[in-house]
Amino acid sequence: MSQLNVGKVIASTSIQFPTYTTANLPANQSEGAVVYDSEAKSLKYWSGSLWLKVGQANNDGSSAATAATSVAQLQLAGQTADGFYYLNFGNGAERLYVPLSSDPGYVAIASWGGGLNAFLGAGISGGGTLLNQDGASTPTGNFALDNTYGYYRNTGTESDFKHATISNRNIAWRYAKFRFNLYNYYSNDGFSANRNLSGLGINGNVGDGLTILRNNAADGDAQHIFTYLMSINQGGYYCSNGGTAPTMSTNGVTPPAFVGSRFTCMHRSAGGYDAEYIRNFTPISGDSNGSGNLPSVYAGDSWFTVDTGSTRTHGLHVAIHSDQSTANEDTYMRRGVIMVKA
């Protein structure tokens, strides 16, 4: 093809650019090449990797300067792989993990115990509560930490629950997706009338477990997103179907009304009540195997997704709770991840 190199083009009527449909736009052009997209009704230029509308920035999330303002913008910029991208939802650019391929639309906003590495292969050096290699981390609130079993409710303060409050990173979201690996010591045998989450605006009895809820006390019980329940196999207090994921009901004990059908549970494989650590997951390298009569099915070791029904603009709470305030019962969060999507 011949080339014409001129310093200036002056047209008295119009200039006709090469015309293509969106699907037939040619790839691998010289950077700066311009064509007309007849479907989009716009001029487009080749950025070096993709076609963009003239006047459109290449917000591909590869740097703070090219931070995307939505996951959809990353996709429009041609990004397809799971990984860390710069996003700016109105509070400045920051790198967050976006599973563009495995879970399109979601952004990770919380990680404990190296959950992003264990569940998503994020490869964050140091793991722990880090959300990226820039130092952004997940709050641990007033949880206590056991180096073997993870975060737990500090029973020394005689509290029904302890919680951490998570920022939504200024994301307007509707769907929450999460996964938690949990241990439980001295699994409970019911829901105590004296134990509740009223300090977070939710009524109803609780037992051993972990609850995810929206940070908006004005909504009361409607804040509830999901609950992990622990139970012993004794006196009718156990999970039906042997604690089979993803969602179960209990026999002999009815979960509080605020939980509804948004829960999972597990129980030990034998009856009785003993000092032992059971778990809802298959251990990975570095984890304790637990002790005693472990569940025969590791209920709850999977991703759960909840549609909250409408767009939310506030953060979340994660609460670890018990049916007693004494020191012989507690749930431990070994690792966990929360993601949200508009």
C-alpha positions as CSV (number, residue, x, y, z in Angstrom):
1,M,0.0,0.0,0.0
2,S,1.3,3.4,-0.9
3,Q,1.6,6.2,1.7
4,L,1.0,9.9,1.3
5,N,2.8,12.0,3.9
6,V,1.6,15.6,4.1
7,G,1.9,18.3,6.8
8,K,-1.7,19.5,6.7
9,V,-5.0,18.4,5.0
10,I,-7.5,21.1,4.2
11,A,-10.9,19.9,3.0
12,S,-13.6,22.2,1.7
13,T,-16.5,19.7,2.3
14,S,-15.6,16.5,4.2
15,I,-13.0,13.8,4.7
16,Q,-14.1,10.2,4.2
17,F,-12.4,7.7,6.7
18,P,-12.2,4.0,6.1
19,T,-15.5,2.5,7.3
20,Y,-16.1,-0.7,9.2
21,T,-18.7,-2.4,11.4
22,T,-17.7,-3.0,15.0
23,A,-17.1,-6.7,14.5
24,N,-14.9,-6.1,11.4
25,L,-12.6,-3.4,12.8
26,P,-9.1,-4.4,11.8
27,A,-6.6,-5.4,14.5
28,N,-3.0,-4.4,15.0
29,Q,-3.0,-1.1,13.2
30,S,-0.4,1.6,13.5
31,E,-1.0,3.5,16.8
32,G,-3.1,6.6,16.1
33,A,-4.8,5.1,13.0
34,V,-8.4,6.5,12.7
35,V,-11.5,4.7,11.1
36,Y,-15.2,5.2,11.2
37,D,-17.4,2.6,13.1
38,S,-20.7,2.6,11.3
39,E,-22.5,0.7,14.1
40,A,-21.2,2.9,16.9
41,K,-21.7,6.0,14.7
42,S,-18.3,7.3,15.8
43,L,-14.7,7.8,14.8
44,K,-12.3,5.4,16.5
45,Y,-8.6,5.4,16.9
46,W,-6.2,2.5,17.5
47,S,-4.5,3.0,21.0
48,G,-1.9,0.4,20.3
49,S,-4.0,-2.5,21.7
50,L,-7.6,-1.7,21.0
51,W,-10.1,0.6,19.3
52,L,-11.4,3.6,21.3
53,K,-13.8,6.3,20.4
54,V,-12.1,9.6,19.6
55,G,-12.0,11.6,22.8
56,Q,-12.3,8.5,25.0
57,A,-9.4,7.8,27.4
58,N,-7.9,4.4,27.6
59,N,-9.0,3.6,31.1
60,D,-7.6,0.1,31.2
61,G,-6.7,0.2,34.9
62,S,-3.0,-0.4,34.2
63,S,-1.9,2.7,36.2
64,A,-3.3,5.3,38.5
65,A,-3.4,7.7,35.6
66,T,-5.6,5.3,33.6
67,A,-7.8,4.1,36.5
68,A,-11.2,2.8,35.4
69,T,-14.3,4.1,37.1
70,S,-16.2,0.8,36.8
71,V,-15.5,-2.9,36.0
72,A,-17.4,-2.4,32.8
73,Q,-14.9,0.3,31.7
74,L,-12.1,-2.2,32.3
75,Q,-13.9,-4.6,30.0
76,L,-14.5,-1.9,27.3
77,A,-10.8,-1.2,27.5
78,G,-10.1,-4.8,26.5
79,Q,-9.1,-6.2,29.9
80,T,-10.1,-9.8,30.3
81,A,-7.8,-11.5,32.9
82,D,-8.3,-11.9,36.7
83,G,-5.9,-9.6,38.5
84,F,-5.2,-6.2,40.1
85,Y,-6.4,-3.1,38.4
86,Y,-6.5,0.6,39.3
87,L,-10.0,1.7,40.0
88,N,-11.4,5.1,41.0
89,F,-15.0,5.1,42.3
90,G,-14.8,8.7,43.4
91,N,-12.3,8.5,46.3
92,G,-9.0,8.3,44.4
93,A,-7.4,5.5,42.4
94,E,-6.4,2.3,44.2
95,R,-5.5,-1.2,43.1
96,L,-8.1,-3.8,43.8
97,Y,-8.4,-7.4,42.8
98,V,-11.0,-7.9,40.0
99,P,-11.8,-11.4,38.8
100,L,-12.7,-10.3,35.3
101,S,-12.6,-13.9,33.9
102,S,-13.7,-16.1,36.8
103,D,-16.4,-13.7,38.3
104,P,-17.1,-10.9,35.9
105,G,-18.4,-7.7,37.6
106,Y,-17.0,-8.4,41.1
107,V,-14.4,-6.5,43.1
108,A,-12.8,-7.8,46.2
109,I,-13.2,-5.5,49.2
110,A,-12.2,-7.8,52.1
111,S,-9.7,-10.5,52.8
112,W,-8.6,-12.2,56.1
113,G,-6.1,-14.9,56.6
114,G,-4.7,-14.6,53.1
115,G,-8.1,-15.5,51.6
116,L,-7.4,-13.7,48.3
117,N,-4.3,-15.9,47.8
118,A,-6.0,-19.1,49.0
119,F,-9.3,-18.7,47.1
120,L,-8.4,-16.6,44.1
121,G,-4.6,-17.0,43.6
122,A,-4.0,-13.3,43.9
123,G,-0.3,-13.7,44.8
124,I,-0.1,-11.0,47.4
125,S,3.2,-11.1,49.2
126,G,2.5,-11.5,52.9
127,G,-1.2,-12.3,52.5
128,G,-2.9,-11.8,55.8
129,T,-5.4,-8.9,55.6
130,L,-3.8,-7.2,52.6
131,L,-6.0,-6.2,49.6
132,N,-3.0,-5.3,47.4
133,Q,0.8,-4.8,47.5
134,D,0.3,-1.1,48.1
135,G,-0.6,-1.7,51.8
136,A,-4.4,-1.4,51.7
137,S,-5.7,-3.9,54.3
138,T,-8.9,-5.3,55.7
139,P,-10.0,-4.1,59.1
140,T,-10.1,-6.7,61.9
141,G,-12.2,-4.6,64.2
142,N,-12.2,-5.9,67.8
143,F,-11.6,-9.5,66.8
144,A,-8.9,-11.4,68.8
145,L,-6.4,-13.5,66.9
146,D,-5.2,-17.0,67.5
147,N,-2.2,-17.8,65.3
148,T,-3.4,-21.4,64.7
149,Y,-7.2,-21.0,64.2
150,G,-7.6,-17.4,63.2
151,Y,-9.8,-14.5,64.2
152,Y,-12.4,-15.0,67.0
153,R,-14.7,-13.3,69.5
154,N,-12.7,-12.1,72.5
155,T,-14.7,-13.8,75.3
156,G,-12.8,-12.0,78.0
157,T,-15.1,-9.0,77.6
158,E,-18.3,-11.1,78.1
159,S,-19.6,-10.0,74.8
160,D,-22.2,-11.8,72.6
161,F,-20.3,-10.9,69.5
162,K,-17.3,-9.1,68.1
163,H,-17.2,-7.5,64.6
164,A,-15.2,-5.7,62.0
165,T,-16.6,-3.0,59.7
166,I,-15.7,-3.2,56.0
167,S,-15.5,-0.3,53.6
168,N,-17.4,-0.7,50.3
169,R,-14.5,1.2,48.7
170,N,-17.1,3.7,47.4
171,I,-18.6,1.0,45.2
172,A,-22.4,1.1,44.6
173,W,-23.2,-2.6,44.9
174,R,-26.2,-5.0,44.9
175,Y,-24.6,-8.5,45.0
176,A,-22.3,-9.9,47.6
177,K,-20.2,-13.0,47.1
178,F,-18.1,-14.5,49.8
179,R,-16.3,-17.6,51.2
180,F,-15.2,-18.3,54.8
181,N,-13.1,-21.1,56.3
182,L,-14.2,-21.6,59.9
183,Y,-13.2,-23.6,63.0
184,N,-15.5,-24.0,66.0
185,Y,-14.5,-24.9,69.5
186,Y,-17.2,-26.5,71.7
187,S,-20.0,-26.3,69.0
188,N,-23.2,-24.9,70.4
189,D,-26.4,-26.7,71.0
190,G,-29.0,-24.0,70.3
191,F,-29.7,-20.2,70.1
192,S,-29.6,-18.4,73.4
193,A,-32.3,-15.9,74.2
194,N,-29.6,-13.8,76.0
195,R,-27.3,-13.6,73.0
196,N,-28.0,-11.4,70.0
197,L,-26.6,-8.8,67.5
198,S,-28.8,-5.9,68.8
199,G,-25.7,-3.7,69.1
200,L,-25.6,-3.8,65.2
201,G,-29.3,-3.1,64.9
202,I,-30.4,-6.8,64.4
203,N,-32.7,-8.6,66.8
204,G,-33.1,-12.4,67.3
205,N,-31.1,-15.0,69.2
206,V,-27.8,-16.2,67.9
207,G,-25.5,-19.2,68.6
208,D,-22.0,-20.0,67.6
209,G,-21.2,-18.7,64.1
210,L,-20.5,-15.8,61.8
211,T,-22.8,-13.3,60.2
212,I,-22.4,-10.9,57.3
213,L,-24.6,-7.9,57.3
214,R,-24.9,-4.5,55.7
215,N,-23.7,-1.5,57.8
216,N,-27.0,0.3,58.0
217,A,-28.6,-0.1,61.4
218,A,-31.7,1.9,60.2
219,D,-32.7,-1.1,58.1
220,G,-32.8,-3.4,61.2
221,D,-33.1,-7.1,60.5
222,A,-33.1,-6.4,56.7
223,Q,-29.3,-5.7,57.0
224,H,-28.7,-9.4,57.2
225,I,-26.9,-11.0,54.3
226,F,-25.8,-14.5,55.4
227,T,-25.0,-16.6,58.5
228,Y,-22.7,-19.5,59.1
229,L,-24.1,-21.7,62.0
230,M,-22.4,-24.3,64.1
231,S,-24.2,-27.1,65.9
232,I,-23.5,-30.3,67.8
233,N,-25.2,-33.6,67.0
234,Q,-27.0,-33.9,70.3
235,G,-30.7,-33.8,71.4
236,G,-32.0,-32.9,67.9
237,Y,-29.6,-29.9,67.5
238,Y,-27.9,-30.6,64.2
239,C,-27.9,-29.7,60.6
240,S,-30.2,-31.7,58.3
241,N,-28.6,-33.7,55.5
242,G,-25.4,-34.1,57.4
243,G,-24.6,-30.4,56.9
244,T,-24.6,-30.5,53.1
245,A,-23.7,-27.4,51.3
246,P,-25.0,-25.0,50.0
247,T,-28.0,-24.2,52.2
248,M,-29.5,-26.3,55.1
249,S,-32.0,-26.1,57.8
250,T,-31.7,-27.4,61.4
251,N,-33.7,-30.1,63.1
252,G,-34.9,-29.3,66.6
253,V,-33.7,-25.7,66.4
254,T,-35.2,-22.9,64.3
255,P,-32.7,-20.2,63.3
256,P,-33.9,-16.7,64.3
257,A,-36.3,-14.9,61.9
258,F,-33.7,-12.5,60.6
259,V,-31.6,-15.3,59.2
260,G,-34.4,-16.6,56.9
261,S,-33.0,-19.1,54.4
262,R,-29.7,-17.3,54.0
263,F,-27.5,-19.6,56.1
264,T,-25.3,-22.7,56.0
265,C,-24.4,-24.9,58.9
266,M,-22.3,-27.8,60.0
267,H,-22.2,-30.3,62.9
268,R,-19.8,-32.8,64.3
269,S,-20.2,-36.4,63.2
270,A,-20.7,-37.8,66.7
271,G,-23.2,-37.0,69.4
272,G,-22.2,-35.4,72.7
273,Y,-20.5,-32.2,73.6
274,D,-16.7,-32.0,74.0
275,A,-13.6,-29.8,73.8
276,E,-12.7,-30.1,70.2
277,Y,-12.1,-28.0,67.1
278,I,-14.3,-28.9,64.2
279,R,-14.1,-27.1,60.8
280,N,-16.2,-26.4,57.7
281,F,-13.3,-26.9,55.2
282,T,-10.6,-29.2,54.0
283,P,-7.3,-27.8,55.4
284,I,-4.6,-26.5,53.1
285,S,-0.9,-26.2,53.8
286,G,-0.3,-24.6,57.2
287,D,-3.8,-25.3,58.6
288,S,-4.6,-27.3,61.7
289,N,-6.6,-30.5,61.0
290,G,-8.7,-29.7,64.0
291,S,-9.6,-32.3,66.6
292,G,-12.3,-34.7,67.8
293,N,-15.3,-35.8,65.7
294,L,-15.1,-33.6,62.7
295,P,-18.0,-33.2,60.2
296,S,-18.2,-35.9,57.6
297,V,-19.2,-33.2,55.1
298,Y,-17.4,-29.9,55.1
299,A,-20.5,-27.7,54.7
300,G,-20.0,-24.2,53.8
301,D,-16.6,-24.4,52.1
302,S,-17.8,-22.8,48.9
303,W,-18.7,-19.5,47.5
304,F,-22.1,-18.1,48.4
305,T,-23.8,-15.2,46.4
306,V,-26.6,-13.0,47.8
307,D,-28.7,-10.6,45.9
308,T,-29.6,-7.8,48.4
309,G,-32.4,-6.6,46.2
310,S,-31.3,-3.1,45.3
311,T,-28.2,-0.9,44.9
312,R,-26.4,-0.3,48.2
313,T,-23.9,2.5,49.0
314,H,-22.7,1.5,52.4
315,G,-20.2,-0.9,53.8
316,L,-20.6,-4.2,55.7
317,H,-20.1,-5.8,59.1
318,V,-18.7,-9.3,59.8
319,A,-19.7,-10.5,63.2
320,I,-18.5,-13.6,65.1
321,H,-21.0,-14.6,67.7
322,S,-21.8,-17.2,70.4
323,D,-24.7,-18.5,72.5
324,Q,-22.6,-17.9,75.6
325,S,-20.3,-15.2,76.9
326,T,-18.1,-17.7,78.7
327,A,-14.7,-18.8,77.4
328,N,-15.5,-22.4,76.4
329,E,-17.2,-21.7,73.0
330,D,-16.1,-19.7,70.0
331,T,-16.0,-19.6,66.2
332,Y,-12.7,-18.9,64.5
333,M,-12.3,-17.4,61.1
334,R,-9.3,-19.0,59.5
335,R,-9.7,-17.1,56.3
336,G,-12.4,-15.2,54.3
337,V,-13.0,-13.1,51.3
338,I,-15.9,-10.7,50.4
339,M,-16.6,-9.4,46.9
340,V,-19.3,-7.0,45.7
341,K,-20.9,-6.3,42.3
342,A,-23.2,-3.6,41.0
